Amino acid sequence: MASIKPSVPKGTRDFSPTEMVKRNYIFDTIKSVFRKYGYQQIETPTMENLSTLTGKYGDEGDKLIFKVLNSGNFWNESKLKEYEERLKQISYKDEEGRDCIKLFDLQEVFDLRSKIRELVEPEKALRYDLTVPFARYVVQHQNEITFPFKRFQVQPVWRADRPQRGRYREFYQCDADVVGSDSLLNEAEFVMIYDEALSKLGLKDFSIKINNRKILSGIAQIIDKADNIIDLTVAIDKLDKIGLDGVIKELLERGFTEADIDKIKPVILLEGSNTEKLQSLRLALASSEVGLKGCDEIETVFGYIEKCPLQTAKLELDITLARGLNYYTGAIFEVKTNEVNMGSIGGGGRYDDLTGMFGLKGLTGVGISFGADRIYDVLEELNLFPAAANQSTQVLICNFDKEGELYGLPLLQQLRRQNINAELYPAGAKIKKQMEYANNKNIPYTVVIGSEEIQSGLLAFKNMETGEQEKLSADDIVKRMVGKY
């Protein structure tokens, strides 16, 4: 039998031990902040019923859902053959060669065709995102949940997209949402969560951009183009990429007039502090009740943040921000680092009636997501992963023979009981090989046990980075390691 070249499906990846330590550093940091703010972790199944997912992401999104066969191929094929053979047995050809079925066999035909459909038509699908499964979870468990319900979720999702650089078919999402509360304190806390988590990860220059769907609706209203809000926002959302002239050209192509653009232009080009931008917006949107309501909501969020100043982030009102416009109904967030040329590393916003698609109406919510893969790339480029993120074992106990191996076992247990990650290299290998093992795994400290060390009770404790070596007792080695970690 010919050997098969090992590979993974396109759009998926293996993660090495080194990569996993770094990924877990990101996830653990973000999770710790979520928990600090009262968010509880849930998980939903890898598979959802196909009916749960379809129709929630639009026609294009539905095409990217990975559908799952109902059972294994062998069972499918054998049963399918059995049902099809039975259909042939109870059918006959009429004089004109048409397939016919006797009346008393009709019910069996209906049953057989239904069974065939169950086999060949998938009823399940891989999770496309974490939001729709979360909505399903809330409705299904509504009698067990305490509202407002603050949840976070870090799990992989799957999309049948065309794989390319930075775009995968399997990737992780890192979401937090609160449902059952319309308080704008939630929006302010998400700003604080972004600030704290990204600061903990070592970023020193990043912006949290905020806008409000109501402000965008107000802009469309003042030019009497409420029905063209999508066209308006799709164009102005490209301001950074195509510039003002490009935006104007696109608006004209989408049916907006020069008069419309004269009214929109001052709003698009808002400058100054957040307070000055809000003042200008209030003047521009004076005739739009919904637009002014959006200004009030933004101002309320800014007021909360003034009471809880941010550690690192720059909070910026950006009215060109329109991510997922059809989806959001209030605040819209986007986070960008200013240290690396990278797209957004986070985003979210408020949505009304998230659970309405499953029959539970009127439950408002707001949520955000961290772009873990992009954050990984940013930390790697800026060399921000701590040294500990490159190591799993903190000390390696080396030995020359079986006697040294047995002598090292109690020390190994002492270290582990103090939550020090420790390994004992099995006897039989040369010391050089054991040291190479420590270097290859970035283990910062080694302990060498030979006959001399066993007799004296003083073990050779070495700092692998500096090369410094000293003789210490087992108890002193444990104390030294506990002091370092």
Protein Blocks (a to p, Z undefined) as FASTA:
>chain_A
ZZddddddehiacddfklmmmmmmmmmmmmmmmmmnopacddddfbdcfklmgoplojkl
mmmpccddfbdfklmmmmmmmmmmmmmmmgccdfkopacddfklmmmmmmmmmmmmmmmm
cfbdcdfblmlmmmmmmmmmmmmpccdddddddddddddbdcdehiafbdcddddddehi
abfklmmmmmmmmmmmmmmnopabdcdddddfklmmmmmmmnopmkmmmmmmmmmmmmmm
nojmlmmmmmmmnopafklmmmmmmmmmggcjfklmmmmmmmmmmmpmklmmmmmmmmmm
mmmmmmmccfkbccdddfkbcghklmpmbdcdddddfkbccddfbdcdddehklmmnopg
hiacddddddfklmmmmmmmnopacfklmcfbfbdcddfbfklmmmmmmmmmmmmmnopa
cddddehiafklmmmmmmmnopabdcdddfklmmnopacdddfknopacdddfklmmmmm
mmmZZ
